Amino acid sequence: MSRFRAKMTESDRDWKTAVIFSKINQYYFTGTMQEGMLVVPRDDEAVYWVRRSCERALEESLFPRIKPMNSFRDAAESMGKIFGTVHMETEVVPLALYRRFQKYFPFEEVKPADAQIAAVRAVKSPYELSLMEQSGDIHRRVLEDRVPGMLREGMSEAELAAELFSLMIREGHHGVARFGMFDTEMVLGYVSFGENSIYPTYFNGPGGNYGMSPAVPVLGSRERKLKKGDLVFIDIGCGVDGYHTDKTMTYMFGQPLPRQAIDAHLKCVDIQDEMASMLKLGAVPSQIYNSIMSRLDAGFADNFMGFGSRRVKFLGHGIGLQVDEWPVIAEGFFDPLQEGMAFALEPKKGIEGTGMVGIENTFLVTPQGGRSITGENPGLIPVY
C-alpha cells in the first residue's frame, strides 16, 4: 500500500482518492477477492467495503479495515462524500458500475490508476516469487517430463487438453489462467496440432488455435486428431495460489519435422537465451526488443512472432497474478528492470505447412541475467 501511494504521488502530486474494484487487485492489496471496493485515501487509512462475502473476507484477510455494505449507499453514509477527482481502474471498470458508484459519490472527474497499480505489481516480493517458483516446477514436470508419454495417435486436441488439465490439477495447478486483456476467456491456453497452431485467433499472442468451436475458440479442437509427422504445440499457463508462470513446449510426433522448421525453432531458442541474458537490473525493455528485432534477417523476420498478417509486436511480457502483466518486452516500455520482476519470453515463428515453432519460459530478473523457473528443455521433443 505504501508503494502504491508513493507511485500515485509520483504520477499526480494532487491525487486525493483511489478506488479499486477489480477482484485481482483487491486480492493483491487485501489477500481476499470479494464483491466490493477498496477505497484508498491519500491521507487516511484505506477501507475495504465488501458486499459479498464480508464474512469470508474477514476470515481470509488480515487487512485492518474491512466493513460490510449492502450497496454504495451504505459506504457513502458511513464515510461521507468523495469530491473532486477519483482515480480508478479505467481499463476494467464497466460504465454501468462507474455510474452507480458516482450516484452516491458525486466526484467530478475520473483518472486512471491502472499504470500505477501495474507498476507496483510488477515488482514481486519473495513470497510472490516463491509461489511462481512452485508453479514453474509444475510447468516443467508436466510439459517436459509427462506430456511425451501422453501423446497417442488418433487423440484429439481437446482430449489432450482435458488430460493435461486433470494432470496439472493433480500436480498442484490452481485451475485457471487469468489474463488482463479485455474480455478474454482462457482455460489452460492453446493445445494445437500441426497448422492449427497458426490458425487465426483474436488472442493477442503469436500462436493460433481453432478451439472447441466458433463460440468457444479456446483449448483445442475435438475434430483435429494427432497423426504421424505432426508438430504438437502446447502454450499454457500454470499457477499456484494466484501466481502464474507461462510456458510453451513443442513436440515432434512420429517423425522429425522438415529441416526448415527445426532450424527456425533452434533460432527461436537462441533468441530466447539471448533475451534472458539481457534481463539484468537496469536493462530497458524497449532496448531489449529493438536489439533483437533489428538484427533479424528479412527471411527469418517473415512470420516471426505470428503468421501472415497476424504478428504481435512484443517478444515477452511481465507475469504474476495475471499472465499478461507489465512491463512488456516491446517498444514504449522505458522503465529499467528491477529485482523482483518476472517475464515470460516467447520467440516463435510460423511455418507454412507445419505450424508454430519456438519456445516460451518464465524468467526472474537477477543481477546476472534472467533465471528460468520453468525449465531449460529446448523443445521439439521427439516422440517416436
N, C-alpha and C positions, 0 to 999 in steps of 0.2 A: 504493500500500500504506500509506503514512503517513497519507493522508487517511482510508482505511478504518479504521485503528487509532484515529485521533482520533475518528471518528464512533462507533465501538464504545464507547470510553471515555466519550464524551458521553452515551450512552444507558444504559450499565451500567458503573459505575466498578470493579466487581469481576470483570469478564469475564476469562477465562483463555485460552480456545482457540476459534477459529472454524475450521470445516471446510467447504470449498466443493466441491461435487460437480458442479454443472451445467456443461455444456460451454461455454455462453455466458459465464458468469462466470469459468471457467478461462481462456478466451481473453482476457477483459478484463484479468486480472491477469498473465498469463504470455505472451500472444502466440501460443498454440497451444491446440488443443482436442483432448483425448485422453480415453480411459477411465482415470480416475484420481481423485485428490483433492488439493486444495491445503490443507495444514494451516498455519494462521496462529496461532502462539502470541503471547500478548501481549508477552512479554519475551524472545523468541528469534527467530532467523531463520526465515522461512516455508520450507516444503519442499513441492515438487510431486512427489507419488508417482504414478507412471504405470504402469499395467498394459499398455496398448496404445495407441499405439506409443511406447515410450520413445525408440527410435531417431529417430523423426520429431520428437518433442518437442525432443530435443537439437539437431536440425538447424534447427528453426524458431525456437526460443525463446532469448532472452538471459537468461532467469530464472536467478539464480545457483545455486539448489539444486534439481536435478531428479534423482530417484532412481527406479530400477526396482522394481516389486513384481509378484509373481505373484498375491498375494492380500493382504487386510488383515493376515494373519498376519505376512507379511514386514515390513510397516511397523511393526507392534506390537513385533516382536522387535528392530527396529533403534532405534526412537525411544522405546520404553517405553510404559507405560500412560497413558491420559488419564482423570483422575478429576474428580469434581465436575460442573460444568455445561459443556456444549458448545453453542456457537451454530452453527446451520447453516441452509440454505435450506429452511425448512419448507414453503414453497409448492410445491416441486418434487421433494423427496426422497421416493421411494416408501417405504412402510412396510417392505417386504422388504429394501431396501438399508439402511435405518436399523438393522434388527435384525442384519443381517450385520456391519455396522460395530460395533455395540455388543457383539457377541460377543467381539471382540478388544480393544475399548477400553471397559472397563466403567464408563463415566461414569454419573452418577446422574440427570441432568436435561438436557433439551434446551430451548434458547430460540431464537427466530428471529433470523436475521441478514439477512432479506430487505430490510427497510426501510433498514438501514444501507448495504447494497450498492447499492440503488436510488438512495439519496441521493447517493452518491459518483459513480455512473454518470451521474446527471442533469446534472452539470457537465462538459462536454466540453472536451478540450484543443484547441489549434489544429490538431493532427494529425487528431483525430477530426472536427472541423468541416470540414477540407479534404476529407475523404472524402465527407462528407454534401453538400458543395457540388458535388462531381463527380456524385454520384447525382442531385442536384436538377437539374443541367444535362441529364442523360439524360432524366429525367422530363419536363422542359419540352419538349425537342426532340421526343420521341416523342408525347406526348399533345396538344401544341398544334400541332405542325407536320406530323406524319406520319400520325396517325390519320385526319384528314378524307379523305385520299386512299386509305385502306384500306377504307372503308365501301362495300359493294356490296349492292344489293337482292337478297334471297334468301340471303345468307350467314347462318350460324347464329352464336349467341353463342360456341359452342365453337370454330368456325373462326376468328372474330376473335381470341379469346383465344390460340389456337395461333400465329397470325401475329404477334400482339402480343408474345408471349413470345420468339419467334425473333428479332424485330427488336430487342427490348431486350437480349438476349444479345449480338447483334452490336454494339450501341451501347456495351456495357460493363457491363451489369447483372450482379450476381454470382449470379443464378439462383434465389434463394429469397426468401421474405418471412417473416421469423421473428416469432413472437408469443410473449408470455409467458403469456397466459391458458391455463389448464389444458386439455390435450388438444385443442388447436386445430391443425388442419391448414390449410395455405394454399399455393397455388402462386404466383399473382400477386396475386389479390384477386378482385373481383367485376366481371364483364363482363355487363351486363344490357340488354335491350331493353324499352322500354315498362313495363308493370306488373310485369314480372319483378323490377324494381328495388325493389319494395315487397313482394315475396313473403316470407313468414315464414322466419326463419333463426335458428339457435342462436347465431350470431356476435353478439358484443356491439357492434354498430355500428348506425347509423341506416338504412343501405341494406339491400336484400334481394337474394336470388338463389336461383333454383331449383337451379342447378348441373347436374352431369352426370347425377345420379340420386339417389334417397334414400340410397344407400350412399356417394355421393361428392358431397355438396351444396356443391361449390365450383367455381370457374372460370366455367363457363357451360353453357347447355343446347344439346344437339345439335338439338332439335326446334324451338326458338324461332328463327324466321327474321326477318331485318330487312326491314321494309316501309315504304313511304312514310308519313310522319307520325309515325314512331317517335321517342321520346326514346331516345338512347343514353347509358347511364350506365356510366362506367369508373372504378372505385375500386381502385387497385392500389398496391402497394409497389414500390420500386426500391432497389437498394443497390450499394455499391462496397466491396469488402474488408471486408464485415461490417456496414457502417454504412448505415442506411436513410433514405429520405425517403418521404413518403406524399402522394398527390395524387389528387384526383377531378376529372375533366373530363366535361362533358356536351355533347351534340351534338343538333341538330335535323335529322333525315334526311328529305329530300324536300319538306318544307313546314314552316312555323312551327308551334310548339305553341300551344295555346289561350292567350289573353291572361292568364288567371288563373295559369297555370303560369309564364309568363315573368315576371310581376310578382313571384310568390313567389320565383323564382330570384334576381331582382335584389335583393330584400330580403335574401336569404341572403348575397349578395356584399357588401352594405353591412355586415352584421353581421360577416362575416369581417374586413373592413377596419377596423371599429371595434375589434374584439378585438386585431387586430395592433397598432394604435396604443397599446394598453394594455400590450403586452409589454415593459415597461421594467424596469430594475433596481429591485428593492424592491417591485414590484407583487405582490399576493397572488392566487393562482389562484382561490380561492373568491370573492373580491370581484369579480373579472372576471366569473365565472359569474353571480353574483347580480345584478350590474349589468345584464347583458344580459337575463337571464330576467325580471327584474322590470318591464322596460319593453316587453315584448311584449304586443300587444293579444290579446284572447281568440281572435279569429278566426285570427290567424296562428299563435298558440301551438298550436292544434289540429293534430295531425300534424307538429309541428316536432320534429326530431331522431328521426324514426321515423314509423311509420304505425299508426294504431289504438292498440292496447294495447302495441305493440312499440316504445316510445320509450326512448331511453337518457338517462341523467342526467349527461351531460357535453357540453361544446362543443369540446373539444380534448384532446390528450394529448401527453406527452413522447414523444420518439422518439430512437433511436440504434441500438445493437446489436439491439434489437427494436423493432418498430413501435409497440407499446403499452408505453411506459415511464412512469415517474414524472417530474415530477408531472403531475396531471390538472387541466384547467380544469373544476372541479366543486366541489361543497360538500365540506368536510372537508380541503381542502388549504390550509394556512395559512402555510407557509414562504415567505418572499419570493423572488422570482425573482432569479437571479444571471446574470452574464455567462457565456456558455458553454452556457446551456440552449437547447434546441430544442423546438419544439412544432408539431404538426400541428393546424391549426384547421379544423373541418369542419361549419359550419352547413348543415343540409339539411332539406328539408320534403317529405313525401309528398303527392302529388296524386292523388286517386282518378281512375282512367281514364287517367292519364298516366304516373305513376311518380315517382321520387325526383329532385327538382331540388336545386340547391345546389352547393357548391364545397368544395374542400379543398386547402390548400397547406401546405408546411412553412416555418416561420419561425424565425429565430435571434433571441434576445433581445439587444437593444442598448440603450444609454442613450437613444436616440431613439425606441425602439419596435421592433416586430418587422420583420425584413427577410426577405422571401420569397426562398427559394433554389430554388423550383420553378416560377417564372414568375408572370406577372401577368394572364394572359388571364382574363376574367370568365366564360368558359364559355358554354354553349348555342351552340356554334359552328354556324352554318348550313352544311349540306352538301346543296345542292340540285342 
